[in-house]
Amino acid sequence: MSDRNLIQELDRELEAKNFQGLWNEALWKSDAKLMTKDPKTAVLPCLWKWNDIEHYLRQAGELVGLDGKVERRTLRLLNPGLKDLRGQKHATTHTVHMSVQLLKPGELASSHRHNFGAFRFIVEGRGAYTVVEGEKFVMEPGDLILNPPMTWHGHGNDAEPIMWLDGLDYPLILSLQVLTWEPFPGDFQPIKESFKSAAYRVGMARPVWEKAAGPLAYKWEETYRTLKGLEGGEGSPFDGVALEYVNPVDGGHTFPTMSCGIQMLRPGEATQTHRHNSSTVYHAFRGSGVTVIDGKRYEWEKGDCFVVPLWSWHSHQNQSKKEEAILFSMNDRPMLEALKLYREEAGEGMPKV
């Protein structure tokens, strides 16, 4: 028997006992395709137009009720590059997920909890509320409200129709096979009315009876004031006047696994090109502009959402000479930094980051 036949016989015996020899030529060639200098991703650039988002959500609002069979009326932003990948076909990138939710007047979205982090960024409408661990947070456009992992949360609306972004690290937690989810006993958690404990969660002090930092809310009025206060400064060459929503308890990222940002592109401002191995999902909160991703132009306006995949060269430009443009974003940079994997490069002619 030839050596080749002996090797094939050995490979079959190994496979039967759940082993694999790396000397297999086909396997070696397959693995070699993964060993590249630059990271690769199945995630594709994609732009979702607000006209479509709003149209389909309004249509769903007429057809779909929150009757117990359906807990949330949300429109998922699905990445076309992931639709054929098991476990990721419902994701916006391979690590994070964004959707847009509509809550109509008089509706309650029942309470539940899960071990993946979540946030709400309010896009349109006001007067509705979210309840996190019994605390009621009124929603207004531009507000960011966090739901830390394993906190009970639900939503209610006594005012006008409201839409917000839901951001989750669900795809990451699912890939780690540690996902947990459970409904609240009794449908909707009670609201604490005795005092607004969230108001006292400022600075470096918190109630001693709380085991961990509670839910956090970032009001748009304060965020916008900070952006405008920095408007006259140099800003970031890659992102304009850019802020990160930091956790005031430890000064770190918004979540351990993902972070949220807000950036203002001043009238006519065009940023420099760079790339990083974190993926980012953007929402155009105000204004209009264009983002160039690996040489292709993506023109966006108020309400649009788009994805910049990891390791893609990109830059932004505000197309208005008179009005500012504001982009909200979420990314998976905290996870990469924690694993010592984060990389970033400036474009040609720019100093290294």
TIMAR-885943 format. One record per residue (C-alpha): y, x, z; residue number from 1. Coordinates in nm, 3 decimals. Example, Ala and Ser with C-alpha at 12.3 -4.5 7.8 and 13.67 -1.06 7.14 Angstrom:
BEGIN
<atom c2="-0.450" c1="1.230" c3="0.780" dodren="1"/>
<atom c2="-0.106" c1="1.367" c3="0.714" dodren="2"/>
This chain:
BEGIN
<atom c2="0.000" c1="0.000" c3="0.000" dodren="1"/>
<atom c2="0.342" c1="0.136" c3="-0.097" dodren="2"/>
<atom c2="0.614" c1="0.212" c3="0.157" dodren="3"/>
<atom c2="0.817" c1="-0.077" c3="0.018" dodren="4"/>
<atom c2="0.535" c1="-0.323" c3="0.081" dodren="5"/>
<atom c2="0.482" c1="-0.181" c3="0.429" dodren="6"/>
<atom c2="0.851" c1="-0.226" c3="0.510" dodren="7"/>
<atom c2="0.842" c1="-0.585" c3="0.383" dodren="8"/>
<atom c2="0.536" c1="-0.655" c3="0.598" dodren="9"/>
<atom c2="0.714" c1="-0.502" c3="0.898" dodren="10"/>
<atom c2="1.023" c1="-0.716" c3="0.833" dodren="11"/>
<atom c2="0.812" c1="-1.033" c3="0.825" dodren="12"/>
<atom c2="0.641" c1="-0.940" c3="1.150" dodren="13"/>
<atom c2="0.976" c1="-0.867" c3="1.316" dodren="14"/>
<atom c2="1.124" c1="-1.197" c3="1.197" dodren="15"/>
<atom c2="0.827" c1="-1.389" c3="1.340" dodren="16"/>
<atom c2="0.900" c1="-1.236" c3="1.680" dodren="17"/>
<atom c2="1.280" c1="-1.285" c3="1.660" dodren="18"/>
<atom c2="1.369" c1="-0.926" c3="1.574" dodren="19"/>
<atom c2="1.560" c1="-0.786" c3="1.278" dodren="20"/>
<atom c2="1.561" c1="-0.437" c3="1.137" dodren="21"/>
<atom c2="1.900" c1="-0.316" c3="1.016" dodren="22"/>
<atom c2="1.731" c1="-0.101" c3="0.752" dodren="23"/>
<atom c2="1.685" c1="-0.412" c3="0.536" dodren="24"/>
<atom c2="1.887" c1="-0.329" c3="0.224" dodren="25"/>
<atom c2="2.007" c1="-0.685" c3="0.157" dodren="26"/>
<atom c2="2.111" c1="-0.726" c3="0.521" dodren="27"/>
<atom c2="2.289" c1="-0.391" c3="0.519" dodren="28"/>
<atom c2="2.490" c1="-0.487" c3="0.211" dodren="29"/>
<atom c2="2.574" c1="-0.824" c3="0.363" dodren="30"/>
<atom c2="2.697" c1="-0.666" c3="0.688" dodren="31"/>
<atom c2="2.891" c1="-0.402" c3="0.496" dodren="32"/>
<atom c2="3.106" c1="-0.675" c3="0.339" dodren="33"/>
<atom c2="3.229" c1="-0.765" c3="0.688" dodren="34"/>
<atom c2="3.323" c1="-0.407" c3="0.776" dodren="35"/>
<atom c2="3.669" c1="-0.391" c3="0.619" dodren="36"/>
<atom c2="3.983" c1="-0.203" c3="0.715" dodren="37"/>
<atom c2="4.191" c1="-0.520" c3="0.726" dodren="38"/>
<atom c2="4.081" c1="-0.845" c3="0.893" dodren="39"/>
<atom c2="3.978" c1="-1.137" c3="0.675" dodren="40"/>
<atom c2="3.994" c1="-1.509" c3="0.743" dodren="41"/>
<atom c2="3.877" c1="-1.831" c3="0.584" dodren="42"/>
<atom c2="4.202" c1="-1.998" c3="0.695" dodren="43"/>
<atom c2="4.432" c1="-2.078" c3="0.401" dodren="44"/>
<atom c2="4.809" c1="-2.130" c3="0.391" dodren="45"/>
<atom c2="4.874" c1="-2.502" c3="0.386" dodren="46"/>
<atom c2="5.181" c1="-2.729" c3="0.395" dodren="47"/>
<atom c2="5.175" c1="-3.086" c3="0.524" dodren="48"/>
<atom c2="5.479" c1="-3.297" c3="0.425" dodren="49"/>
<atom c2="5.641" c1="-3.522" c3="0.684" dodren="50"/>
<atom c2="5.667" c1="-3.808" c3="0.434" dodren="51"/>
<atom c2="5.286" c1="-3.811" c3="0.413" dodren="52"/>
<atom c2="5.235" c1="-3.765" c3="0.787" dodren="53"/>
<atom c2="5.470" c1="-4.049" c3="0.876" dodren="54"/>
<atom c2="5.339" c1="-4.279" c3="0.601" dodren="55"/>
<atom c2="4.976" c1="-4.250" c3="0.707" dodren="56"/>
<atom c2="5.050" c1="-4.274" c3="1.077" dodren="57"/>
<atom c2="5.261" c1="-4.588" c3="1.026" dodren="58"/>
<atom c2="4.980" c1="-4.734" c3="0.818" dodren="59"/>
<atom c2="4.728" c1="-4.649" c3="1.092" dodren="60"/>
<atom c2="4.964" c1="-4.809" c3="1.342" dodren="61"/>
<atom c2="4.920" c1="-5.140" c3="1.162" dodren="62"/>
<atom c2="4.543" c1="-5.109" c3="1.128" dodren="63"/>
<atom c2="4.420" c1="-4.921" c3="1.436" dodren="64"/>
<atom c2="4.473" c1="-5.038" c3="1.793" dodren="65"/>
<atom c2="4.407" c1="-4.858" c3="2.121" dodren="66"/>
<atom c2="4.145" c1="-5.107" c3="2.235" dodren="67"/>
<atom c2="3.910" c1="-4.879" c3="2.426" dodren="68"/>
<atom c2="3.699" c1="-4.793" c3="2.125" dodren="69"/>
<atom c2="3.980" c1="-4.570" c3="2.000" dodren="70"/>
<atom c2="4.163" c1="-4.364" c3="2.265" dodren="71"/>
<atom c2="4.421" c1="-4.189" c3="2.049" dodren="72"/>
<atom c2="4.592" c1="-4.268" c3="1.721" dodren="73"/>
<atom c2="4.625" c1="-3.917" c3="1.585" dodren="74"/>
<atom c2="4.640" c1="-3.759" c3="1.243" dodren="75"/>
<atom c2="4.466" c1="-3.422" c3="1.230" dodren="76"/>
<atom c2="4.602" c1="-3.137" c3="1.020" dodren="77"/>
<atom c2="4.289" c1="-2.995" c3="0.858" dodren="78"/>
<atom c2="4.283" c1="-2.653" c3="0.698" dodren="79"/>
<atom c2="4.123" c1="-2.669" c3="0.352" dodren="80"/>
<atom c2="3.967" c1="-2.326" c3="0.400" dodren="81"/>
<atom c2="3.764" c1="-2.444" c3="0.699" dodren="82"/>
<atom c2="3.630" c1="-2.778" c3="0.574" dodren="83"/>
<atom c2="3.286" c1="-2.637" c3="0.490" dodren="84"/>
<atom c2="3.247" c1="-2.429" c3="0.806" dodren="85"/>
<atom c2="3.033" c1="-2.576" c3="1.081" dodren="86"/>
<atom c2="3.229" c1="-2.637" c3="1.401" dodren="87"/>
<atom c2="3.565" c1="-2.566" c3="1.238" dodren="88"/>
<atom c2="3.603" c1="-2.837" c3="0.973" dodren="89"/>
<atom c2="3.829" c1="-3.038" c3="1.207" dodren="90"/>
<atom c2="4.059" c1="-2.743" c3="1.283" dodren="91"/>
<atom c2="4.401" c1="-2.629" c3="1.165" dodren="92"/>
<atom c2="4.306" c1="-2.263" c3="1.211" dodren="93"/>
<atom c2="3.986" c1="-2.104" c3="1.340" dodren="94"/>
<atom c2="4.126" c1="-2.100" c3="1.697" dodren="95"/>
<atom c2="4.386" c1="-2.378" c3="1.731" dodren="96"/>
<atom c2="4.426" c1="-2.738" c3="1.628" dodren="97"/>
<atom c2="4.737" c1="-2.944" c3="1.563" dodren="98"/>
<atom c2="4.766" c1="-3.318" c3="1.509" dodren="99"/>
<atom c2="5.041" c1="-3.580" c3="1.514" dodren="100"/>
<atom c2="5.012" c1="-3.883" c3="1.741" dodren="101"/>
<atom c2="5.176" c1="-4.225" c3="1.726" dodren="102"/>
<atom c2="5.212" c1="-4.447" c3="2.033" dodren="103"/>
<atom c2="5.357" c1="-4.794" c3="1.986" dodren="104"/>
<atom c2="5.556" c1="-4.996" c3="2.242" dodren="105"/>
<atom c2="5.337" c1="-5.155" c3="2.508" dodren="106"/>
<atom c2="5.042" c1="-4.925" c3="2.445" dodren="107"/>
<atom c2="4.849" c1="-4.712" c3="2.694" dodren="108"/>
<atom c2="4.641" c1="-4.413" c3="2.586" dodren="109"/>
<atom c2="4.373" c1="-4.390" c3="2.856" dodren="110"/>
<atom c2="4.344" c1="-4.088" c3="3.084" dodren="111"/>
<atom c2="4.089" c1="-3.811" c3="3.046" dodren="112"/>
<atom c2="4.058" c1="-3.438" c3="3.102" dodren="113"/>
<atom c2="3.901" c1="-3.138" c3="2.932" dodren="114"/>
<atom c2="3.878" c1="-2.762" c3="2.970" dodren="115"/>
<atom c2="4.077" c1="-2.681" c3="2.656" dodren="116"/>
<atom c2="4.453" c1="-2.650" c3="2.693" dodren="117"/>
<atom c2="4.688" c1="-2.898" c3="2.529" dodren="118"/>
<atom c2="5.058" c1="-2.960" c3="2.479" dodren="119"/>
<atom c2="5.287" c1="-3.231" c3="2.341" dodren="120"/>
<atom c2="5.598" c1="-3.146" c3="2.138" dodren="121"/>
<atom c2="5.803" c1="-3.461" c3="2.087" dodren="122"/>
<atom c2="5.914" c1="-3.517" c3="1.727" dodren="123"/>
<atom c2="6.056" c1="-3.868" c3="1.698" dodren="124"/>
<atom c2="6.138" c1="-4.153" c3="1.936" dodren="125"/>
<atom c2="6.213" c1="-4.156" c3="2.307" dodren="126"/>
<atom c2="6.134" c1="-4.341" c3="2.626" dodren="127"/>
<atom c2="5.754" c1="-4.311" c3="2.624" dodren="128"/>
<atom c2="5.585" c1="-4.098" c3="2.888" dodren="129"/>
<atom c2="5.284" c1="-3.883" c3="2.961" dodren="130"/>
<atom c2="5.118" c1="-3.868" c3="3.302" dodren="131"/>
<atom c2="4.962" c1="-3.538" c3="3.409" dodren="132"/>
<atom c2="4.782" c1="-3.523" c3="3.744" dodren="133"/>
<atom c2="4.973" c1="-3.833" c3="3.849" dodren="134"/>
<atom c2="5.317" c1="-3.703" c3="3.753" dodren="135"/>
<atom c2="5.519" c1="-3.899" c3="3.498" dodren="136"/>
<atom c2="5.710" c1="-3.707" c3="3.231" dodren="137"/>
<atom c2="5.946" c1="-3.906" c3="3.009" dodren="138"/>
<atom c2="5.937" c1="-3.793" c3="2.646" dodren="139"/>
<atom c2="6.245" c1="-3.712" c3="2.438" dodren="140"/>
<atom c2="6.271" c1="-3.534" c3="2.100" dodren="141"/>
<atom c2="6.235" c1="-3.157" c3="2.135" dodren="142"/>
<atom c2="6.065" c1="-3.170" c3="2.475" dodren="143"/>
<atom c2="5.750" c1="-2.964" c3="2.527" dodren="144"/>
<atom c2="5.503" c1="-3.095" c3="2.785" dodren="145"/>
<atom c2="5.194" c1="-2.898" c3="2.887" dodren="146"/>
<atom c2="4.852" c1="-3.026" c3="2.986" dodren="147"/>
<atom c2="4.675" c1="-2.728" c3="3.147" dodren="148"/>
<atom c2="4.294" c1="-2.724" c3="3.126" dodren="149"/>
<atom c2="4.111" c1="-2.978" c3="3.345" dodren="150"/>
<atom c2="4.421" c1="-3.181" c3="3.432" dodren="151"/>
<atom c2="4.398" c1="-3.559" c3="3.408" dodren="152"/>
<atom c2="4.641" c1="-3.691" c3="3.149" dodren="153"/>
<atom c2="4.724" c1="-4.013" c3="2.966" dodren="154"/>
<atom c2="5.019" c1="-4.165" c3="2.783" dodren="155"/>
<atom c2="5.218" c1="-4.488" c3="2.797" dodren="156"/>
<atom c2="5.506" c1="-4.646" c3="2.608" dodren="157"/>
<atom c2="5.755" c1="-4.902" c3="2.739" dodren="158"/>
<atom c2="6.021" c1="-4.829" c3="2.478" dodren="159"/>
<atom c2="6.016" c1="-4.757" c3="2.104" dodren="160"/>
<atom c2="5.754" c1="-4.612" c3="1.865" dodren="161"/>
<atom c2="5.716" c1="-4.240" c3="1.932" dodren="162"/>
<atom c2="5.548" c1="-3.951" c3="1.751" dodren="163"/>
<atom c2="5.460" c1="-3.611" c3="1.886" dodren="164"/>
<atom c2="5.261" c1="-3.301" c3="1.801" dodren="165"/>
<atom c2="4.937" c1="-3.239" c3="1.988" dodren="166"/>
<atom c2="4.842" c1="-2.871" c3="2.009" dodren="167"/>
<atom c2="4.499" c1="-2.766" c3="2.137" dodren="168"/>
<atom c2="4.287" c1="-2.452" c3="2.165" dodren="169"/>
<atom c2="3.988" c1="-2.679" c3="2.106" dodren="170"/>
<atom c2="3.838" c1="-2.477" c3="1.815" dodren="171"/>
<atom c2="3.831" c1="-2.161" c3="2.028" dodren="172"/>
<atom c2="3.670" c1="-2.331" c3="2.327" dodren="173"/>
<atom c2="3.419" c1="-2.503" c3="2.098" dodren="174"/>
<atom c2="3.322" c1="-2.169" c3="1.941" dodren="175"/>
<atom c2="3.257" c1="-2.027" c3="2.289" dodren="176"/>
<atom c2="3.022" c1="-2.323" c3="2.356" dodren="177"/>
<atom c2="3.182" c1="-2.399" c3="2.693" dodren="178"/>
<atom c2="3.363" c1="-2.723" c3="2.607" dodren="179"/>
<atom c2="3.375" c1="-3.002" c3="2.866" dodren="180"/>
<atom c2="3.542" c1="-3.346" c3="2.848" dodren="181"/>
<atom c2="3.534" c1="-3.650" c3="3.077" dodren="182"/>
<atom c2="3.708" c1="-3.989" c3="3.102" dodren="183"/>
<atom c2="3.912" c1="-4.090" c3="3.405" dodren="184"/>
<atom c2="3.731" c1="-4.338" c3="3.633" dodren="185"/>
<atom c2="3.916" c1="-4.664" c3="3.598" dodren="186"/>
<atom c2="4.079" c1="-4.601" c3="3.258" dodren="187"/>
<atom c2="4.433" c1="-4.488" c3="3.358" dodren="188"/>
<atom c2="4.526" c1="-4.261" c3="3.646" dodren="189"/>
<atom c2="4.776" c1="-4.389" c3="3.904" dodren="190"/>
<atom c2="5.133" c1="-4.259" c3="3.890" dodren="191"/>
<atom c2="5.276" c1="-4.085" c3="4.195" dodren="192"/>
<atom c2="5.593" c1="-4.272" c3="4.284" dodren="193"/>
<atom c2="5.671" c1="-4.120" c3="4.625" dodren="194"/>
<atom c2="5.873" c1="-3.830" c3="4.487" dodren="195"/>
<atom c2="5.908" c1="-3.627" c3="4.170" dodren="196"/>
<atom c2="5.718" c1="-3.315" c3="4.271" dodren="197"/>
<atom c2="5.778" c1="-3.161" c3="3.928" dodren="198"/>
<atom c2="6.147" c1="-3.133" c3="4.014" dodren="199"/>
<atom c2="6.063" c1="-2.889" c3="4.292" dodren="200"/>
<atom c2="5.850" c1="-2.666" c3="4.076" dodren="201"/>
<atom c2="6.130" c1="-2.429" c3="3.984" dodren="202"/>
<atom c2="6.170" c1="-2.058" c3="4.053" dodren="203"/>
<atom c2="5.906" c1="-1.868" c3="4.249" dodren="204"/>
<atom c2="5.811" c1="-2.137" c3="4.503" dodren="205"/>
<atom c2="5.566" c1="-2.426" c3="4.495" dodren="206"/>
<atom c2="5.412" c1="-2.666" c3="4.749" dodren="207"/>
<atom c2="5.147" c1="-2.492" c3="4.962" dodren="208"/>
<atom c2="4.902" c1="-2.783" c3="4.920" dodren="209"/>
<atom c2="4.877" c1="-2.721" c3="4.546" dodren="210"/>
<atom c2="4.593" c1="-2.489" c3="4.453" dodren="211"/>
<atom c2="4.739" c1="-2.393" c3="4.116" dodren="212"/>
<atom c2="5.053" c1="-2.430" c3="3.912" dodren="213"/>
<atom c2="5.108" c1="-2.791" c3="3.813" dodren="214"/>
<atom c2="5.197" c1="-2.936" c3="3.474" dodren="215"/>
<atom c2="5.513" c1="-2.807" c3="3.316" dodren="216"/>
<atom c2="5.782" c1="-2.964" c3="3.100" dodren="217"/>
<atom c2="6.047" c1="-2.783" c3="2.896" dodren="218"/>
<atom c2="6.343" c1="-3.009" c3="2.818" dodren="219"/>
<atom c2="6.505" c1="-2.977" c3="2.475" dodren="220"/>
<atom c2="6.856" c1="-2.970" c3="2.613" dodren="221"/>
<atom c2="6.782" c1="-2.650" c3="2.805" dodren="222"/>
<atom c2="6.588" c1="-2.491" c3="2.521" dodren="223"/>
<atom c2="6.861" c1="-2.561" c3="2.267" dodren="224"/>
<atom c2="7.128" c1="-2.430" c3="2.502" dodren="225"/>
<atom c2="6.940" c1="-2.099" c3="2.523" dodren="226"/>
<atom c2="6.904" c1="-2.078" c3="2.144" dodren="227"/>
<atom c2="7.275" c1="-2.138" c3="2.093" dodren="228"/>
<atom c2="7.361" c1="-1.887" c3="2.362" dodren="229"/>
<atom c2="7.176" c1="-1.617" c3="2.168" dodren="230"/>
<atom c2="7.305" c1="-1.725" c3="1.827" dodren="231"/>
<atom c2="7.566" c1="-1.452" c3="1.809" dodren="232"/>
<atom c2="7.321" c1="-1.174" c3="1.893" dodren="233"/>
<atom c2="7.107" c1="-0.960" c3="1.668" dodren="234"/>
<atom c2="6.789" c1="-1.165" c3="1.704" dodren="235"/>
<atom c2="6.446" c1="-1.071" c3="1.573" dodren="236"/>
<atom c2="6.439" c1="-0.918" c3="1.222" dodren="237"/>
<atom c2="6.124" c1="-1.121" c3="1.153" dodren="238"/>
<atom c2="6.198" c1="-1.454" c3="1.321" dodren="239"/>
<atom c2="6.572" c1="-1.493" c3="1.376" dodren="240"/>
<atom c2="6.675" c1="-1.625" c3="1.718" dodren="241"/>
<atom c2="6.325" c1="-1.667" c3="1.859" dodren="242"/>
<atom c2="6.207" c1="-1.780" c3="2.203" dodren="243"/>
<atom c2="5.866" c1="-1.808" c3="2.364" dodren="244"/>
<atom c2="5.794" c1="-2.085" c3="2.613" dodren="245"/>
<atom c2="5.680" c1="-1.871" c3="2.906" dodren="246"/>
<atom c2="5.490" c1="-1.983" c3="3.212" dodren="247"/>
<atom c2="5.748" c1="-1.964" c3="3.495" dodren="248"/>
<atom c2="5.475" c1="-1.906" c3="3.753" dodren="249"/>
<atom c2="5.360" c1="-1.569" c3="3.618" dodren="250"/>
<atom c2="5.608" c1="-1.496" c3="3.337" dodren="251"/>
<atom c2="5.322" c1="-1.487" c3="3.088" dodren="252"/>
<atom c2="5.242" c1="-1.679" c3="2.773" dodren="253"/>
<atom c2="5.246" c1="-2.059" c3="2.759" dodren="254"/>
<atom c2="4.867" c1="-2.064" c3="2.801" dodren="255"/>
<atom c2="4.614" c1="-1.780" c3="2.845" dodren="256"/>
<atom c2="4.472" c1="-1.862" c3="2.501" dodren="257"/>
<atom c2="4.770" c1="-1.983" c3="2.299" dodren="258"/>
<atom c2="5.146" c1="-1.978" c3="2.311" dodren="259"/>
<atom c2="5.434" c1="-2.189" c3="2.186" dodren="260"/>
<atom c2="5.760" c1="-2.071" c3="2.035" dodren="261"/>
<atom c2="6.089" c1="-2.203" c3="1.902" dodren="262"/>
<atom c2="6.312" c1="-2.017" c3="1.657" dodren="263"/>
<atom c2="6.649" c1="-2.079" c3="1.499" dodren="264"/>
<atom c2="6.733" c1="-1.951" c3="1.153" dodren="265"/>
<atom c2="7.108" c1="-1.932" c3="1.127" dodren="266"/>
<atom c2="7.280" c1="-2.065" c3="0.811" dodren="267"/>
<atom c2="7.164" c1="-1.858" c3="0.514" dodren="268"/>
<atom c2="6.951" c1="-1.628" c3="0.731" dodren="269"/>
<atom c2="6.654" c1="-1.458" c3="0.564" dodren="270"/>
<atom c2="6.409" c1="-1.265" c3="0.779" dodren="271"/>
<atom c2="6.222" c1="-0.947" c3="0.702" dodren="272"/>
<atom c2="5.854" c1="-0.948" c3="0.606" dodren="273"/>
<atom c2="5.578" c1="-0.869" c3="0.853" dodren="274"/>
<atom c2="5.220" c1="-0.962" c3="0.934" dodren="275"/>
<atom c2="4.999" c1="-0.989" c3="1.243" dodren="276"/>
<atom c2="4.640" c1="-1.076" c3="1.317" dodren="277"/>
<atom c2="4.734" c1="-1.388" c3="1.511" dodren="278"/>
<atom c2="4.749" c1="-1.716" c3="1.321" dodren="279"/>
<atom c2="5.049" c1="-1.950" c3="1.353" dodren="280"/>
<atom c2="5.109" c1="-2.319" c3="1.292" dodren="281"/>
<atom c2="5.472" c1="-2.423" c3="1.235" dodren="282"/>
<atom c2="5.664" c1="-2.749" c3="1.254" dodren="283"/>
<atom c2="6.012" c1="-2.784" c3="1.101" dodren="284"/>
<atom c2="6.206" c1="-2.955" c3="1.379" dodren="285"/>
<atom c2="6.545" c1="-2.930" c3="1.209" dodren="286"/>
<atom c2="6.682" c1="-2.823" c3="0.875" dodren="287"/>
<atom c2="6.509" c1="-2.695" c3="0.564" dodren="288"/>
<atom c2="6.397" c1="-2.362" c3="0.431" dodren="289"/>
<atom c2="6.130" c1="-2.160" c3="0.260" dodren="290"/>
<atom c2="5.852" c1="-1.941" c3="0.396" dodren="291"/>
<atom c2="5.694" c1="-1.685" c3="0.165" dodren="292"/>
<atom c2="5.327" c1="-1.622" c3="0.249" dodren="293"/>
<atom c2="5.157" c1="-1.339" c3="0.061" dodren="294"/>
<atom c2="5.406" c1="-1.380" c3="-0.222" dodren="295"/>
<atom c2="5.384" c1="-1.760" c3="-0.255" dodren="296"/>
<atom c2="5.679" c1="-1.984" c3="-0.165" dodren="297"/>
<atom c2="5.632" c1="-2.283" c3="0.065" dodren="298"/>
<atom c2="5.944" c1="-2.499" c3="0.083" dodren="299"/>
<atom c2="5.973" c1="-2.706" c3="0.398" dodren="300"/>
<atom c2="6.213" c1="-2.963" c3="0.540" dodren="301"/>
<atom c2="6.250" c1="-3.158" c3="0.863" dodren="302"/>
<atom c2="5.913" c1="-3.280" c3="0.992" dodren="303"/>
<atom c2="5.690" c1="-3.066" c3="0.769" dodren="304"/>
<atom c2="5.410" c1="-2.853" c3="0.916" dodren="305"/>
<atom c2="5.255" c1="-2.538" c3="0.771" dodren="306"/>
<atom c2="5.011" c1="-2.258" c3="0.854" dodren="307"/>
<atom c2="5.052" c1="-1.883" c3="0.825" dodren="308"/>
<atom c2="4.699" c1="-1.734" c3="0.838" dodren="309"/>
<atom c2="4.631" c1="-1.412" c3="1.023" dodren="310"/>
<atom c2="4.722" c1="-1.084" c3="0.850" dodren="311"/>
<atom c2="4.933" c1="-1.260" c3="0.586" dodren="312"/>
<atom c2="5.265" c1="-1.106" c3="0.487" dodren="313"/>
<atom c2="5.534" c1="-1.365" c3="0.553" dodren="314"/>
<atom c2="5.908" c1="-1.419" c3="0.589" dodren="315"/>
<atom c2="6.138" c1="-1.717" c3="0.645" dodren="316"/>
<atom c2="6.469" c1="-1.823" c3="0.496" dodren="317"/>
<atom c2="6.714" c1="-2.098" c3="0.586" dodren="318"/>
<atom c2="6.820" c1="-2.251" c3="0.255" dodren="319"/>
<atom c2="7.136" c1="-2.409" c3="0.395" dodren="320"/>
<atom c2="7.459" c1="-2.210" c3="0.410" dodren="321"/>
<atom c2="7.607" c1="-2.449" c3="0.667" dodren="322"/>
<atom c2="7.330" c1="-2.589" c3="0.888" dodren="323"/>
<atom c2="7.083" c1="-2.417" c3="1.119" dodren="324"/>
<atom c2="6.707" c1="-2.456" c3="1.076" dodren="325"/>
<atom c2="6.474" c1="-2.475" c3="1.375" dodren="326"/>
<atom c2="6.099" c1="-2.411" c3="1.369" dodren="327"/>
<atom c2="5.858" c1="-2.492" c3="1.651" dodren="328"/>
<atom c2="5.528" c1="-2.301" c3="1.644" dodren="329"/>
<atom c2="5.197" c1="-2.239" c3="1.818" dodren="330"/>
<atom c2="4.981" c1="-1.926" c3="1.792" dodren="331"/>
<atom c2="4.671" c1="-1.758" c3="1.935" dodren="332"/>
<atom c2="4.836" c1="-1.424" c3="2.020" dodren="333"/>
<atom c2="4.767" c1="-1.443" c3="2.399" dodren="334"/>
<atom c2="4.391" c1="-1.440" c3="2.344" dodren="335"/>
<atom c2="4.410" c1="-1.139" c3="2.114" dodren="336"/>
<atom c2="4.634" c1="-0.950" c3="2.354" dodren="337"/>
<atom c2="4.398" c1="-1.020" c3="2.643" dodren="338"/>
<atom c2="4.112" c1="-0.872" c3="2.438" dodren="339"/>
<atom c2="4.328" c1="-0.574" c3="2.329" dodren="340"/>
<atom c2="4.290" c1="-0.682" c3="1.966" dodren="341"/>
<atom c2="4.645" c1="-0.777" c3="1.869" dodren="342"/>
<atom c2="4.794" c1="-0.595" c3="1.568" dodren="343"/>
<atom c2="5.127" c1="-0.631" c3="1.392" dodren="344"/>
<atom c2="5.284" c1="-0.450" c3="1.097" dodren="345"/>
<atom c2="5.631" c1="-0.453" c3="0.947" dodren="346"/>
<atom c2="5.680" c1="-0.487" c3="0.574" dodren="347"/>
<atom c2="5.755" c1="-0.195" c3="0.347" dodren="348"/>
<atom c2="6.079" c1="-0.023" c3="0.434" dodren="349"/>
<atom c2="6.089" c1="-0.164" c3="0.787" dodren="350"/>
<atom c2="6.021" c1="0.033" c3="1.105" dodren="351"/>
<atom c2="5.674" c1="-0.009" c3="1.254" dodren="352"/>
<atom c2="5.641" c1="-0.286" c3="1.512" dodren="353"/>
